[in-house]
Amino acid sequence: MKRVPVILYGAGGVGGALLRQMVYGRERMAARNHCHFAVVAVADSKTWQWAVSGLSDEQLLDIAAAKQQGLSVDPQWRVTKPVAMQRPSDHGVLDAASEAELENVMVVDTTAADGMESVLKRSINLGYSVVLANKKPLAAPWERASGFFNHPRVRHESTVGGGQPIIATLRYLLDTNDPIYQIEGQMSGTLGYICQRMDDGVAFGTAVQEAKTNGYTEPDPRDDLGGMDAMRKLLILGRLAGWPLEESDITVESLYAPEMASLSIPEFMAVISHLDETMQARVAAAKANGQVLRYVAEVNAQGGSVGLKAIPAGSALANLKYISFRTERYDDEPLLIGGKGAGVEMTAAGVMGDMLALVREVY
Ligand SMILES: NC(=O)c1ccc[n+]([C@@H]2O[C@H](COP(=O)([O-])OP(=O)(O)OC[C@H]3O[C@@H](n4cnc5c(N)ncnc54)[C@H](OP(=O)(O)O)[C@@H]3O)[C@@H](O)[C@H]2O)c1
């Protein structure tokens, strides 16, 4: 049985689901994969729990439940919040593992934090492996991000497609020497929902409000409407395809005006309906040509774009579920990958799949 020490940064929706999947999947992983994940550290933004021999399953489930209630990872901190109990820095967490002489550690980043690149790079240099659900390190400037692409000890299936085998498919195409010409798809479930509601005749502002009420948007809907999340996914796919693109190579259409950026969330929600008429006109113009308006991401070796585009109503791309790869072999009929791709459980399962793949291939 392989015992794999795990450091988990981030125990929110995805990290918490991952902890539960690790605990409840232990017997199956032992029988099928002959491995045991010993979670030695779990950190949120301020606190952590650490045990060199591995935290108990009770502790892991307690952390997942506490974070769901908005509490911290460290139970003592939950009560008194002592400054002295703050966790070590992100690098300090790694120091604890290396000082304890742990080997073959798996570092998992399920944060949405900026600036994790240096921690992840150091993890690789320590001989550890890295699994990410966090897109930001992979979408950082190429100079900082390049080392994470096609590295045998780095996996990031869940960064695109919410756990569906999108990246695995792209790797397969590259491994089998099928040059990639173009990748496209709807990379934002939230914007896909808003577009589909506009097809139904719902005004743009109402659709955004609905998406927010249903919990489909980030707490600040501008994080979705600005297109940056979709841009990061596209950049990751393009870079993995072999194109060293920068953010500046991708054109991003934001679905709100620049002057709305400084408003508070309630102020923003109060004025979002100002865009109703413009959007309605675009939807109507598309409809008159048998098309629908979709927030489409497309990339090739030269660059890419994310933004609203009128596309044939019956096309695969009009369907939220597909990402398409046009390649030398799949030229006139692109390869489509699709299915339900959303939510923390599926995303966590994608992270778990990466962890098990590393155990199989590297450990
Ligand atoms: N949710 C999805 O369906 C989905 C799908 C695909 C990809 N993803 C990606 O997965 C990641 C996690 O998403 P989520 O929905 O789980 O987000 P979330 O619920 O906001 O959780 C993020 C967690 O990261 C912690 N954190 C922030 N900075 C940290 C740091 N430096 N070190 C350790 N922990 C830190 C936060 O701690 P505090 O609680 O202390 O703030 C929080 O617990 C994101 O990058 C997201 O884009 C999510």
The ligand as an SDF file (V2000), in Angstrom:
LIG
                    3D

 48 52  0  0  0  0  0  0  0  0999 V2000
  -16.7270   25.6890   -7.4530 N   0  0  0  0  0  0  0  0  0  0  0  0
  -16.6000   25.0650   -8.6300 C   0  0  0  0  0  0  0  0  0  0  0  0
  -17.5260   24.4220   -9.1360 O   0  0  0  0  0  0  0  0  0  0  0  0
  -15.2770   25.1110   -9.3540 C   0  0  0  0  0  0  0  0  0  0  0  0
  -15.1500   24.5160  -10.6130 C   0  0  0  0  0  0  0  0  0  0  0  0
  -13.9000   24.5150  -11.2500 C   0  0  0  0  0  0  0  0  0  0  0  0
  -12.8110   25.1230  -10.6410 C   0  0  0  0  0  0  0  0  0  0  0  0
  -12.9910   25.7320   -9.4260 N   0  0  0  0  0  0  0  0  0  0  0  0
  -11.8410   26.3920   -8.8270 C   0  0  0  0  0  0  0  0  0  0  0  0
  -11.5250   25.7320   -7.6100 O   0  0  0  0  0  0  0  0  0  0  0  0
  -11.0070   26.6800   -6.6930 C   0  0  0  0  0  0  0  0  0  0  0  0
  -11.8040   26.5940   -5.3980 C   0  0  0  0  0  0  0  0  0  0  0  0
  -13.1630   26.9310   -5.6550 O   0  0  0  0  0  0  0  0  0  0  0  0
  -14.2030   26.9470   -4.4450 P   0  0  0  0  0  0  0  0  0  0  0  0
  -15.5380   27.0540   -5.0670 O   0  0  0  0  0  0  0  0  0  0  0  0
  -13.9070   25.8160   -3.5270 O   0  0  0  0  0  0  0  0  0  0  0  0
  -13.7910   28.3330   -3.7300 O   0  0  0  0  0  0  0  0  0  0  0  0
  -14.0780   28.7670   -2.2230 P   0  0  0  0  0  0  0  0  0  0  0  0
  -15.2700   28.0420   -1.7010 O   0  0  0  0  0  0  0  0  0  0  0  0
  -14.0480   30.2450   -2.2270 O   0  0  0  0  0  0  0  0  0  0  0  0
  -12.8240   28.2170   -1.4200 O   0  0  0  0  0  0  0  0  0  0  0  0
  -11.5480   28.7600   -1.5370 C   0  0  0  0  0  0  0  0  0  0  0  0
  -10.7970   28.4290   -0.2500 C   0  0  0  0  0  0  0  0  0  0  0  0
   -9.4380   28.8180   -0.4090 O   0  0  0  0  0  0  0  0  0  0  0  0
   -8.9810   29.3550    0.8190 C   0  0  0  0  0  0  0  0  0  0  0  0
   -7.7850   30.1620    0.6070 N   0  0  0  0  0  0  0  0  0  0  0  0
   -7.6430   31.3680    0.0490 C   0  0  0  0  0  0  0  0  0  0  0  0
   -6.3360   31.7240    0.0090 N   0  0  0  0  0  0  0  0  0  0  0  0
   -5.6400   30.6960    0.5600 C   0  0  0  0  0  0  0  0  0  0  0  0
   -4.2720   30.4160    0.7750 C   0  0  0  0  0  0  0  0  0  0  0  0
   -3.3160   31.2820    0.4150 N   0  0  0  0  0  0  0  0  0  0  0  0
   -3.9280   29.2450    1.3440 N   0  0  0  0  0  0  0  0  0  0  0  0
   -4.8490   28.3490    1.7140 C   0  0  0  0  0  0  0  0  0  0  0  0
   -6.1770   28.5380    1.5190 N   0  0  0  0  0  0  0  0  0  0  0  0
   -6.5570   29.6990    0.9430 C   0  0  0  0  0  0  0  0  0  0  0  0
  -10.1610   30.1380    1.3420 C   0  0  0  0  0  0  0  0  0  0  0  0
   -9.9590   30.3130    2.7230 O   0  0  0  0  0  0  0  0  0  0  0  0
  -10.9070   31.2220    3.6460 P   0  0  0  0  0  0  0  0  0  0  0  0
  -12.1050   30.3800    3.8950 O   0  0  0  0  0  0  0  0  0  0  0  0
  -10.0730   31.4600    4.8490 O   0  0  0  0  0  0  0  0  0  0  0  0
  -11.1800   32.4670    2.8590 O   0  0  0  0  0  0  0  0  0  0  0  0
  -11.3190   29.1940    0.9680 C   0  0  0  0  0  0  0  0  0  0  0  0
  -11.5280   28.2470    1.9800 O   0  0  0  0  0  0  0  0  0  0  0  0
  -11.0820   28.0430   -7.3580 C   0  0  0  0  0  0  0  0  0  0  0  0
   -9.8320   28.3730   -7.8920 O   0  0  0  0  0  0  0  0  0  0  0  0
  -12.1050   27.8400   -8.4590 C   0  0  0  0  0  0  0  0  0  0  0  0
  -11.9150   28.6920   -9.5680 O   0  0  0  0  0  0  0  0  0  0  0  0
  -14.1760   25.7290   -8.7680 C   0  0  0  0  0  0  0  0  0  0  0  0
  1  2  1  0
  2  3  2  0
  2  4  1  0
  4  5  1  0
  4 48  2  0
  5  6  2  0
  6  7  1  0
  7  8  2  0
  8  9  1  0
  8 48  1  0
  9 10  1  0
  9 46  1  0
 10 11  1  0
 11 12  1  0
 11 44  1  0
 12 13  1  0
 13 14  1  0
 14 15  2  0
 14 16  1  0
 14 17  1  0
 17 18  1  0
 18 19  2  0
 18 20  1  0
 18 21  1  0
 21 22  1  0
 22 23  1  0
 23 24  1  0
 23 42  1  0
 24 25  1  0
 25 26  1  0
 25 36  1  0
 26 27  1  0
 26 35  1  0
 27 28  2  0
 28 29  1  0
 29 30  1  0
 29 35  2  0
 30 31  1  0
 30 32  2  0
 32 33  1  0
 33 34  2  0
 34 35  1  0
 36 37  1  0
 36 42  1  0
 37 38  1  0
 38 39  2  0
 38 40  1  0
 38 41  1  0
 42 43  1  0
 44 45  1  0
 44 46  1  0
 46 47  1  0
M  CHG  2   8   1  16  -1
M  END
$$$$
